[in-house]
């Protein structure tokens, strides 16, 4: 097992909670609903800040959007390494701050807007932004462990809500395969993923994903002994080895997007089956991975997602 049972359970719990928050947020903004087994178009709120994607007029539009997503993904990676190479850390932090603030606002708005009816509807967006901005500031510039993980629960649902309308089952499957292959190459061959994670944590002091530091039993016992025998000044000079359990943001957001696509295609039960499959794939990785080794999570998650989709079409 890569981490102890308690830490593994915490990561899986945060993963599953984020998935269901994502379903709520996506459903709030979705104009496509499954009613009595039929897909119908309904009136739905637009995404704020001009994020509303173009409407799909015909099935071939999905493939154009798919190409655009791949190009955007490649450009984002290249931009990250460009800014990293020239050590423009403040721009990277600003980039993360804007994405976090916007994504949080999108998610918060989905929860707040039902509470505000016209003509007070605009207050929901204002309150969402007012809540999101300080949380984004603390997350990016203050490095608070609790704020970091709480905001992660709402960031990926907000991001997923933007992409779900422009993807269908075929394009999301293609995207999952491409991301999984990239993940394997980036972790096992080039080591890019490890370098990106270390750069974010050590240089930018941020991380896009769940981040849970913990001490082993031996280290906890050692700290306990120090507290009993050493003064405060001596304790401050001691170095403590802390383990870190992480789950990257991509490993969280792609299952949400897939569940959202299945939600508008086959309905809620199909979306839940996708989430269960993704969780089983991730749990398999956590339980059978070895300590101090890096693993690409997306191939395992993708396998679970595909299993969930297959079961959906067989039983629903």
Secondary structure, DSSP 8 states (H G I E B T S, - for coil): --S-HHHHHHHHHHHHHHHHHHHHHHHHH-SEEEETTEEEE------TTTT------STHHHHHHHHHHHHHHHHHHHHHHHHHHTT-HHHHHHHHHHHHHHHHHHHHHHHHGGG--TTSHHHHHHHHHHHHHHHHHIIIII--HHHHHHHHHHHHHHHHHHHHTT--HHHHHHHHHHHHHHHHIIIIIS-HHHHHHHHIIIIIS--SEEEEEE--HHHHHHHHHHHHHS-HHHHHH-----EEEEEEHHHHHHHHHHHHHHHHHT-HHHHHHHHHHHHHHHHHHHHH--TT----SHHHHHHHHHHHHHHHHHH-
